[in-house]
Amino acid sequence: MNALYLTLLLPLSGAVLLALITNPALAGWLNIAVCVSTLLAAVNMALGVLENGPMLTPGGMFYIDAFNVYLVALTAFVGVTTAIFSRPYMGYVLGEGWVRKGRMRLYHAMYQGFLTTMLLALTTNNLGILWVAVEGATLATVLLVSLYRTPESVEAAWKYFVLCGVGIAQALFGTVLVYFATANVLQAPDIGLHWTELRAVGAQLDPTVMSIAFVFLLVGYGTKIGLVPLHNWLPDAHSEGPTPMSAVLSGLLLNVGLYAVVRIKMLVDPALADPAWDSPQLAGHLMMGFGLLSFLVAGLFLHRQQDIKRMFSYSSIEHMGLMTFAFGIGGPLATFGALLHMTVHSLTKSAIFVTVGHATHIAGTQAIEKIRGLIKTQPHVGWGLLLGTAAIAGFPPFGVFTSEFMLLTATMESWPWLTVALLTGLAIAFAGLFRNLHPMVYGNIPEGQVPVKANMLPVAVHLLLVLWLGLSIPPFLAQWFDQATLLITGRHFL
């Protein structure tokens, strides 16, 4: 229990402390120290859940099980590696005069504030607190996206705030409908939004109300996931905000939005299982539809991008669509594959954005046409971008290939006629990535492109982990995924 409270209080305390520190160099190191402490607490909590099973705090406000515990550990881990990258990167940004010292205090405080909201969203048992935490993440990231205070970054921040604000309002209405559905089932109003209580009485909830609630919640949290056509904020936020923010946005925030949708689906499915209900698989079908649309549209948009960060942001939309589609299919194989894909995508995409940050500093621009010959200018950056892109494109033996193969197999078993659409989408996305990658890595070096001091340690660690997960999933992680699969689908995969 103490590990849970530490996991939440450490980043919160770090946000307050970092808001007071005026020395950017000291703040960078303290940011790393807070993230490492949070990771240690999260790992300790995860090991306890793995050994002793789910954990519910007194009063029922926090609940940790196999589904969210590995996401908590993943969030804390990516927070550490991104903070390690962030310290020298933001030092370079400060040295170039892109931000002032005072704004560095805002950056470090909001970095920890963002992690606090993510961890709170993952650990809370209350659907209302989940909504508040996701809204808090919106406010923290708005301040980070607009950090440079350029007209483009301010516009991107406002677009993000407005679109996600409208989306999160839909999620609030959906949450109210869920509470309304419990009014005649749970007599204690103070636990009417506790997920564990709702799960226990899921079959008794009104199917009509729950189906309407799910539509609003899918639209609301789907905005955070970046599902098409709710995705317009995501490419702008990635391209105009600091690169470390892009790494945690793609690696963490999108996962939390999808986590919220899956949690709600786990409540809706039992309610709609009544034989009298016309569409017992409504939630799954909606997720499949939005997921497949996002997957295909994002793959096509990859071909039109001229900004490297926007290109990889559309790659994130593509993969989140694929995960949403997989959770919509349901079943042990698709669910296990989706859980694995959440992990390997987070690790790979955050590594790619670290590399992209260095590549843009080498070229002095984010324009794809001006980033050339990285493997000649600075080989480890060029190789990092090449291997990261190969991994996210699904090359074997990286873990993304393994998870995508599982998702394709699950589709062939349940919806064989959709396999062609998935294969076509993968081919389109592959072509969109590599048509731009080759000249960036192997092209002729343009004038003015000079090496920079690059910290590639996070990239190496992440890609090695993704390679490891492609070759052999560790038993403890497979056990986590299997327990989460049982929780979500009611059936084991292993």
C-alpha positions as CSV (number, residue, x, y, z in Angstrom):
1,M,0.0,0.0,0.0
2,N,2.8,2.4,0.9
3,A,4.4,1.8,-2.6
4,L,1.1,3.0,-4.2
5,Y,1.0,6.2,-2.2
6,L,4.7,6.8,-2.9
7,T,4.1,6.3,-6.6
8,L,1.6,9.1,-6.6
9,L,3.1,11.4,-4.0
10,L,6.7,11.5,-5.3
11,P,5.9,13.1,-8.7
12,L,3.4,15.4,-7.1
13,S,6.0,16.6,-4.5
14,G,8.5,16.8,-7.3
15,A,6.2,19.1,-9.3
16,V,5.9,21.5,-6.4
17,L,9.6,21.4,-5.6
18,L,10.7,21.9,-9.2
19,A,8.4,24.9,-9.5
20,L,10.5,26.6,-6.9
21,I,14.0,25.8,-8.2
22,T,15.5,28.5,-10.4
23,N,18.7,26.7,-11.4
24,P,17.9,24.8,-14.7
25,A,20.9,22.4,-14.3
26,L,19.9,21.4,-10.8
27,A,16.3,21.1,-11.9
28,G,17.3,18.7,-14.7
29,W,19.1,16.4,-12.3
30,L,16.3,16.6,-9.7
31,N,13.7,15.8,-12.4
32,I,15.7,12.6,-13.1
33,A,16.0,11.7,-9.4
34,V,12.2,12.1,-8.8
35,C,11.5,9.9,-11.8
36,V,13.9,7.2,-10.6
37,S,12.3,7.3,-7.2
38,T,8.9,7.0,-8.7
39,L,10.0,4.0,-10.9
40,L,11.4,2.2,-7.8
41,A,8.1,2.7,-6.0
42,A,6.1,1.6,-9.0
43,V,8.2,-1.6,-9.5
44,N,7.9,-2.4,-5.8
45,M,4.1,-2.1,-6.1
46,A,4.0,-4.1,-9.3
47,L,5.9,-7.0,-7.7
48,G,3.5,-7.0,-4.8
49,V,0.5,-7.2,-7.1
50,L,2.2,-9.9,-9.2
51,E,2.8,-11.9,-6.0
52,N,-0.4,-11.2,-4.0
53,G,-3.0,-10.3,-6.6
54,P,-5.2,-7.2,-7.0
55,M,-4.9,-4.5,-4.3
56,L,-7.9,-2.3,-3.2
57,T,-7.2,0.6,-0.8
58,P,-9.4,1.2,2.3
59,G,-12.4,3.2,1.1
60,G,-12.0,1.8,-2.4
61,M,-10.5,4.9,-3.9
62,F,-7.5,3.1,-5.6
63,Y,-7.4,-0.3,-7.2
64,I,-4.4,-2.0,-8.7
65,D,-4.7,-5.2,-10.8
66,A,-2.8,-6.9,-13.6
67,F,-4.2,-4.6,-16.2
68,N,-3.1,-1.3,-14.8
69,V,-0.1,-2.3,-12.8
70,Y,2.1,-3.0,-15.8
71,L,1.0,0.3,-17.4
72,V,2.0,2.1,-14.2
73,A,5.5,0.5,-14.3
74,L,5.7,1.3,-18.0
75,T,4.7,5.0,-17.4
76,A,7.3,5.4,-14.7
77,F,10.0,3.7,-16.8
78,V,9.4,5.9,-19.9
79,G,9.3,8.9,-17.5
80,V,12.8,8.1,-16.3
81,T,14.4,7.5,-19.7
82,T,12.7,10.6,-21.2
83,A,13.9,12.7,-18.2
84,I,17.5,11.4,-18.9
85,F,17.1,12.6,-22.5
86,S,15.4,15.8,-21.5
87,R,18.2,17.2,-19.3
88,P,20.8,17.8,-22.0
89,Y,18.1,18.4,-24.7
90,M,16.5,21.2,-22.7
91,G,19.9,22.5,-21.8
92,Y,20.6,22.9,-25.5
93,V,17.2,24.6,-26.0
94,L,18.0,27.0,-23.2
95,G,21.5,27.7,-24.6
96,E,20.0,28.5,-28.0
97,G,17.7,31.0,-26.4
98,W,14.4,29.3,-27.4
99,V,13.2,29.5,-23.8
100,R,14.1,31.6,-20.7
101,K,15.2,30.2,-17.3
102,G,11.8,31.0,-15.8
103,R,10.1,28.9,-18.4
104,M,12.4,26.0,-17.6
105,R,10.8,26.0,-14.1
106,L,7.4,25.6,-15.8
107,Y,8.7,22.8,-18.0
108,H,10.1,20.7,-15.2
109,A,7.1,21.3,-12.9
110,M,4.6,20.4,-15.6
111,Y,6.7,17.3,-16.6
112,Q,6.2,15.9,-13.1
113,G,2.6,17.2,-13.0
114,F,1.9,15.3,-16.2
115,L,3.3,12.1,-14.8
116,T,1.2,12.6,-11.6
117,T,-2.0,12.8,-13.6
118,M,-1.1,9.8,-15.7
119,L,-0.4,7.7,-12.6
120,L,-3.5,8.9,-10.9
121,A,-5.6,8.0,-13.9
122,L,-4.2,4.5,-14.0
123,T,-4.5,3.7,-10.3
124,T,-7.8,5.3,-9.3
125,N,-10.9,3.1,-8.8
126,N,-13.3,6.0,-9.3
127,L,-14.5,6.8,-12.8
128,G,-15.0,10.4,-11.8
129,I,-11.4,10.7,-10.5
130,L,-10.3,9.1,-13.8
131,W,-12.0,11.9,-15.7
132,V,-10.4,14.6,-13.4
133,A,-6.9,13.0,-13.9
134,V,-7.3,13.0,-17.7
135,E,-8.5,16.6,-17.6
136,G,-5.5,17.5,-15.5
137,A,-3.2,15.9,-18.0
138,T,-4.8,18.1,-20.7
139,L,-4.0,21.2,-18.7
140,A,-0.4,20.1,-18.0
141,T,0.3,19.3,-21.6
142,V,-1.3,22.5,-22.9
143,L,1.4,24.5,-20.9
144,L,4.1,22.2,-22.3
145,V,3.0,22.4,-25.9
146,S,3.0,26.2,-25.8
147,L,6.4,26.3,-24.0
148,Y,8.3,28.0,-26.9
149,R,5.6,30.7,-27.1
150,T,5.9,30.9,-30.9
151,P,2.7,31.7,-32.8
152,E,2.6,28.1,-34.1
153,S,3.1,26.6,-30.6
154,V,0.4,28.8,-29.1
155,E,-2.0,27.9,-31.9
156,A,-1.2,24.2,-31.4
157,A,-1.8,24.5,-27.7
158,W,-5.2,26.3,-28.2
159,K,-6.2,23.7,-30.7
160,Y,-5.3,20.9,-28.3
161,F,-7.1,22.6,-25.4
162,V,-10.3,23.3,-27.4
163,L,-10.5,19.9,-29.1
164,C,-9.6,17.8,-26.0
165,G,-11.8,20.1,-23.9
166,V,-14.8,19.3,-26.1
167,G,-13.8,15.6,-26.1
168,I,-13.4,15.4,-22.3
169,A,-16.8,17.1,-21.9
170,Q,-18.3,14.2,-23.8
171,A,-16.5,11.8,-21.5
172,L,-18.0,13.7,-18.5
173,F,-21.5,13.3,-19.8
174,G,-20.8,9.6,-20.4
175,T,-19.6,9.3,-16.8
176,V,-22.8,10.9,-15.5
177,L,-24.8,8.4,-17.5
178,V,-22.9,5.6,-16.0
179,Y,-23.7,7.0,-12.5
180,F,-27.3,7.3,-13.6
181,A,-27.4,3.6,-14.6
182,T,-26.1,2.6,-11.2
183,A,-28.8,4.6,-9.2
184,N,-31.3,1.7,-9.1
185,V,-28.6,-1.0,-8.6
186,L,-26.2,0.4,-6.0
187,Q,-27.9,2.0,-3.0
188,A,-24.8,3.7,-1.7
189,P,-24.2,6.9,-3.9
190,D,-20.7,7.4,-2.6
191,I,-19.6,4.2,-4.4
192,G,-21.7,4.7,-7.6
193,L,-18.6,5.4,-9.7
194,H,-16.2,2.8,-8.1
195,W,-15.1,0.5,-10.9
196,T,-14.9,-2.6,-8.7
197,E,-18.5,-2.1,-7.5
198,L,-19.8,-1.5,-11.0
199,R,-17.9,-4.5,-12.3
200,A,-19.7,-6.7,-9.7
201,V,-23.1,-5.6,-10.8
202,G,-22.4,-5.0,-14.5
203,A,-25.0,-7.5,-15.7
204,Q,-27.7,-5.6,-13.8
205,L,-27.0,-2.2,-15.3
206,D,-29.5,-0.8,-17.8
207,P,-28.2,-1.8,-21.3
208,T,-29.8,1.2,-23.1
209,V,-28.2,3.8,-20.7
210,M,-24.8,2.0,-20.7
211,S,-24.7,1.8,-24.5
212,I,-25.4,5.6,-24.8
213,A,-22.8,6.2,-22.1
214,F,-20.2,4.2,-24.0
215,V,-20.7,6.2,-27.1
216,F,-20.0,9.4,-25.3
217,L,-17.1,7.9,-23.4
218,L,-15.6,6.5,-26.6
219,V,-15.8,9.9,-28.3
220,G,-14.4,11.7,-25.2
221,Y,-11.5,9.4,-24.4
222,G,-11.1,8.6,-28.1
223,T,-10.0,12.3,-28.5
224,K,-7.2,11.6,-26.2
225,I,-6.3,8.4,-28.0
226,G,-6.2,10.3,-31.3
227,L,-8.8,8.3,-33.1
228,V,-9.9,9.6,-36.5
229,P,-11.7,12.0,-36.9
230,L,-10.9,13.3,-33.4
231,H,-7.1,13.4,-34.0
232,N,-6.5,16.9,-35.4
233,W,-4.8,18.1,-32.2
234,L,-2.2,15.4,-32.1
235,P,0.1,16.2,-35.1
236,D,0.2,19.9,-34.1
237,A,1.0,19.2,-30.5
238,H,3.8,16.9,-31.4
239,S,5.4,19.2,-34.0
240,E,5.3,22.4,-31.9
241,G,6.0,21.2,-28.4
242,P,9.4,20.2,-26.9
243,T,10.5,16.8,-28.2
244,P,10.6,15.2,-24.7
245,M,6.9,16.1,-24.5
246,S,6.3,14.3,-27.8
247,A,8.0,11.2,-26.4
248,V,5.7,11.0,-23.3
249,L,2.6,12.0,-25.3
250,S,3.0,9.2,-27.7
251,G,4.4,6.7,-25.2
252,L,2.0,7.5,-22.2
253,L,-1.0,9.8,-22.7
254,L,-2.4,7.8,-25.7
255,N,-2.2,4.6,-23.6
256,V,-4.1,6.1,-20.7
257,G,-6.9,7.2,-23.1
258,L,-7.2,3.7,-24.4
259,Y,-7.0,2.2,-20.9
260,A,-10.0,4.3,-19.9
261,V,-12.0,3.1,-22.9
262,V,-11.2,-0.6,-22.2
263,R,-12.2,-0.2,-18.5
264,I,-15.5,1.2,-19.6
265,K,-16.0,-1.6,-22.2
266,M,-15.5,-4.1,-19.4
267,L,-18.6,-2.6,-17.7
268,V,-20.7,-2.3,-20.9
269,D,-20.2,-5.8,-22.2
270,P,-22.0,-7.6,-19.2
271,A,-24.8,-5.0,-19.3
272,L,-25.4,-5.6,-23.0
273,A,-25.1,-9.4,-22.7
274,D,-28.9,-9.6,-22.0
275,P,-30.4,-11.8,-24.8
276,A,-33.2,-9.1,-25.2
277,W,-30.6,-6.5,-26.2
278,D,-30.3,-6.1,-30.0
279,S,-26.5,-5.6,-30.2
280,P,-24.5,-7.3,-27.3
281,Q,-21.2,-6.5,-29.1
282,L,-21.9,-2.8,-29.6
283,A,-18.9,-1.6,-27.7
284,G,-16.5,-4.0,-29.5
285,H,-18.0,-3.1,-32.9
286,L,-17.6,0.6,-32.3
287,M,-14.0,0.2,-31.2
288,M,-13.3,-1.9,-34.3
289,G,-14.8,0.7,-36.6
290,F,-13.0,3.7,-35.1
291,G,-9.8,1.7,-34.8
292,L,-9.7,0.5,-38.3
293,L,-10.7,3.9,-39.7
294,S,-7.8,5.5,-37.7
295,F,-5.4,2.9,-38.8
296,L,-6.1,3.3,-42.5
297,V,-6.4,7.1,-42.6
298,A,-3.2,7.7,-40.5
299,G,-1.3,5.3,-42.9
300,L,-2.4,7.4,-45.9
301,F,-1.5,10.7,-44.2
302,L,2.1,9.4,-43.5
303,H,2.8,10.0,-47.2
304,R,1.9,13.7,-47.1
305,Q,4.0,14.9,-44.2
306,Q,6.9,17.3,-44.6
307,D,7.6,17.7,-40.9
308,I,9.4,14.7,-39.3
309,K,7.6,15.0,-35.9
310,R,4.2,15.3,-37.6
311,M,5.1,12.1,-39.6
312,F,5.7,10.1,-36.5
313,S,2.7,11.5,-34.8
314,Y,0.6,10.0,-37.6
315,S,2.4,6.8,-37.0
316,S,1.2,7.0,-33.4
317,I,-2.4,7.5,-34.6
318,E,-2.0,4.5,-36.8
319,H,-0.8,2.2,-34.0
320,M,-3.4,3.4,-31.5
321,G,-6.0,2.6,-34.1
322,L,-4.6,-0.9,-34.4
323,M,-4.8,-1.4,-30.6
324,T,-8.3,0.0,-30.4
325,F,-9.3,-2.4,-33.2
326,A,-7.7,-5.3,-31.4
327,F,-9.5,-4.6,-28.1
328,G,-12.7,-4.3,-30.0
329,I,-12.3,-7.8,-31.5
330,G,-11.8,-9.1,-28.0
331,G,-10.8,-12.7,-27.3
332,P,-7.6,-13.9,-25.5
333,L,-5.3,-13.7,-28.6
334,A,-6.4,-10.2,-29.7
335,T,-6.3,-8.9,-26.2
336,F,-2.9,-10.4,-25.3
337,G,-1.6,-9.0,-28.6
338,A,-3.0,-5.5,-27.9
339,L,-1.4,-5.4,-24.4
340,L,1.9,-6.4,-25.9
341,H,1.5,-3.8,-28.6
342,M,0.8,-1.1,-26.1
343,T,4.1,-1.9,-24.4
344,V,6.3,-2.2,-27.5
345,H,4.7,0.9,-29.2
346,S,5.4,3.0,-26.1
347,L,9.0,1.9,-25.9
348,T,9.7,2.2,-29.6
349,K,7.9,5.5,-30.3
350,S,9.5,7.3,-27.3
351,A,12.9,6.1,-28.6
352,I,12.1,7.4,-32.0
353,F,11.2,10.9,-30.7
354,V,14.5,11.0,-28.7
355,T,16.3,10.3,-32.0
356,V,14.2,12.8,-33.9
357,G,15.0,15.5,-31.3
358,H,18.7,15.0,-32.0
359,A,18.2,14.8,-35.8
360,T,16.3,18.2,-35.8
361,H,19.2,19.8,-33.8
362,I,21.7,18.4,-36.3
363,A,19.8,19.8,-39.3
364,G,18.5,22.9,-37.5
365,T,15.0,22.2,-38.8
366,Q,12.1,19.7,-38.6
367,A,11.6,19.8,-42.3
368,I,12.1,16.3,-43.7
369,E,13.6,17.6,-47.0
370,K,16.4,19.3,-45.1
371,I,17.3,16.3,-42.8
372,R,19.8,14.3,-44.9
373,G,22.7,11.9,-44.5
374,L,22.4,11.4,-40.7
375,I,24.3,8.2,-40.8
376,K,27.3,10.1,-42.2
377,T,27.0,13.2,-40.1
378,Q,26.4,11.4,-36.8
379,P,26.2,7.6,-37.2
380,H,24.6,6.7,-33.9
381,V,21.8,9.1,-34.5
382,G,21.3,7.8,-38.0
383,W,21.3,4.2,-36.9
384,G,19.0,5.0,-34.0
385,L,16.5,6.5,-36.4
386,L,16.8,3.6,-38.9
387,L,16.4,0.9,-36.3
388,G,13.6,2.7,-34.5
389,T,11.7,3.1,-37.7
390,A,12.3,-0.5,-38.7
391,A,11.0,-1.6,-35.3
392,I,7.8,0.6,-35.5
393,A,7.2,-0.6,-39.1
394,G,7.0,-4.2,-37.8
395,F,10.3,-5.6,-39.0
396,P,11.2,-8.9,-37.3
397,P,12.5,-9.8,-34.8
398,F,11.3,-6.6,-33.0
399,G,8.4,-6.9,-30.6
400,V,6.1,-4.8,-32.8
401,F,6.3,-7.6,-35.4
402,T,5.3,-10.2,-32.8
403,S,2.3,-8.2,-31.5
404,E,1.1,-7.3,-35.1
405,F,1.4,-10.9,-36.1
406,M,-0.8,-11.9,-33.1
407,L,-3.4,-9.2,-34.1
408,L,-3.4,-10.4,-37.7
409,T,-3.9,-14.0,-36.5
410,A,-6.8,-13.0,-34.2
411,T,-8.4,-11.1,-37.1
412,M,-8.2,-14.1,-39.4
413,E,-9.9,-16.2,-36.7
414,S,-12.7,-13.8,-36.0
415,W,-13.1,-11.4,-38.9
416,P,-11.2,-13.0,-41.8
417,W,-12.5,-10.6,-44.4
418,L,-10.9,-7.7,-42.5
419,T,-7.4,-9.2,-42.8
420,V,-7.0,-7.7,-46.3
421,A,-7.7,-4.2,-44.9
422,L,-5.1,-4.7,-42.1
423,L,-2.4,-6.0,-44.5
424,T,-3.1,-3.1,-46.9
425,G,-2.9,-0.6,-44.0
426,L,0.4,-2.0,-42.8
427,A,1.8,-1.9,-46.4
428,I,0.7,1.7,-46.8
429,A,2.2,2.8,-43.5
430,F,5.5,0.9,-44.3
431,A,5.8,2.7,-47.6
432,G,5.0,6.1,-46.0
433,L,7.7,5.7,-43.4
434,F,10.5,4.4,-45.6
435,R,10.0,6.8,-48.6
436,N,11.0,9.6,-46.2
437,L,13.5,7.6,-44.1
438,H,15.9,6.6,-46.8
439,P,17.1,10.1,-47.8
440,M,17.1,11.3,-44.2
441,V,19.5,8.5,-43.2
442,Y,21.5,7.9,-46.4
443,G,21.1,11.1,-48.5
444,N,23.9,13.6,-49.3
445,I,24.8,15.8,-46.3
446,P,23.6,19.4,-46.9
447,E,25.6,22.5,-45.9
448,G,25.3,23.6,-42.3
449,Q,24.5,20.2,-40.9
450,V,26.9,19.6,-38.0
451,P,27.0,16.9,-35.2
452,V,25.6,17.7,-31.8
453,K,26.1,16.2,-28.4
454,A,23.5,13.4,-28.4
455,N,22.4,11.2,-25.5
456,M,21.4,7.9,-27.2
457,L,21.3,5.8,-24.0
458,P,17.4,5.9,-23.8
459,V,17.2,4.9,-27.4
460,A,19.6,1.9,-27.0
461,V,17.7,0.7,-23.8
462,H,14.3,1.0,-25.4
463,L,15.2,-0.7,-28.6
464,L,17.0,-3.5,-26.8
465,L,13.9,-4.1,-24.7
466,V,11.7,-4.1,-27.8
467,L,14.1,-6.6,-29.5
468,W,14.0,-8.8,-26.3
469,L,10.2,-8.8,-26.3
470,G,10.2,-9.8,-30.0
471,L,12.5,-12.8,-29.3
472,S,11.1,-13.9,-26.0
473,I,8.6,-12.4,-23.6
474,P,9.9,-12.8,-20.0
475,P,7.7,-15.1,-17.9
476,F,6.8,-12.4,-15.3
477,L,5.6,-10.1,-18.1
478,A,3.7,-12.9,-19.9
479,Q,2.0,-13.7,-16.6
480,W,1.0,-10.0,-16.2
481,F,-0.4,-10.0,-19.7
482,D,-2.2,-13.3,-19.2
483,Q,-3.8,-12.1,-16.0
484,A,-4.9,-8.9,-17.7
485,T,-6.3,-10.9,-20.6
486,L,-8.3,-13.0,-18.1
487,L,-9.6,-9.9,-16.4
488,I,-10.6,-8.2,-19.7
489,T,-12.0,-11.3,-21.6
490,G,-12.7,-13.8,-18.9
491,R,-10.4,-16.3,-20.5
492,H,-6.7,-17.1,-20.2
493,F,-4.4,-16.9,-23.3
494,L,-1.5,-18.9,-22.0
